[in-house]
Amino acid sequence: MNKSVVGHGAAFVTILIWGTTFISTKVLLRVFSPIEILFIRFLIGYLALWLAFPHRLQVKEKRQELYFVAAGLCGVTLYYLFENIALTYTLASNVGVIISAAPFFTVICSCLFLHEKRPGKRFFVGFLIAMAGIGLISFGSDASLQLNPLGDILALVAAVIWAVYSTITKKISEFGYGTIQTTRRTFFYGLLFMIPVLFAMNFQVSPEMFYDRTMVLNLLFLGLGASAICFVTWNFAVKVLGAVKTTVYIYMVPVITTVTSVLILHERISWPVVCGIVLTLTGLFLSENRKQEDVAAEDGVNGSGSAEVSEVPGI
């Protein structure tokens, strides 16, 4: 089979899984608390990565370890905690679209901390359009009249946290370690930071909670699929297709989330929310086009179409 076809398939499967994780989490929230879902999910993912590659990561410098600590805190503990709590207050479709704005904040963090090229006017126009779309999503639905917009704000905070995490992983990618090992080390510190939160948020998991097959399958889906496998499949797609072609798949996340929330959770999507989705996606396209052109030019100079870092939220 053509390797390019396999690459496109890997990218699509990754986005399909990440786009439906909000739905799976929403189902689990009927029995589990946000922190319980978070801890079990990444524990499953951590153990799965050990089984997949049972070799310990030997960090060359102590300074590098600090980046893994920060990545675990931001990319696992804080991001997913804010995301899961947001799902208890607002629609899964809202969270899916708002989280997709993370690339905007990633560019800002990269300029501030990695001293990358400042984005042009096109980026800021796209950013304003997307923020207007997020406003429609937050306050334009019938549900928003009944629910506190706190959930949408928490989702936006999660998007900012993911941007910080993406900036950190860009630095980690320069260390030259394997993807599975670096992901597993990040998971380890994420689980470590969760321990104090477990006590503070009344973590209580009993065997009876796992009697329901639906709950077990959703936990396995998040742990094995979204937390472990997707990091590998996405990086494979980037290596085969290049950063430009693979990045296009980012924009399918809110679409998949919205469609599945209607089909599975029977959530109602009003016209203002539809308009908000369109505005958000339009803004993302305008902003990302600049980044894609820069990456394409860089790939042309280097003669390489590969990359190790994904800016898609590891939903």
Disulfide bonds with the S-S distance in Angstrom:
none
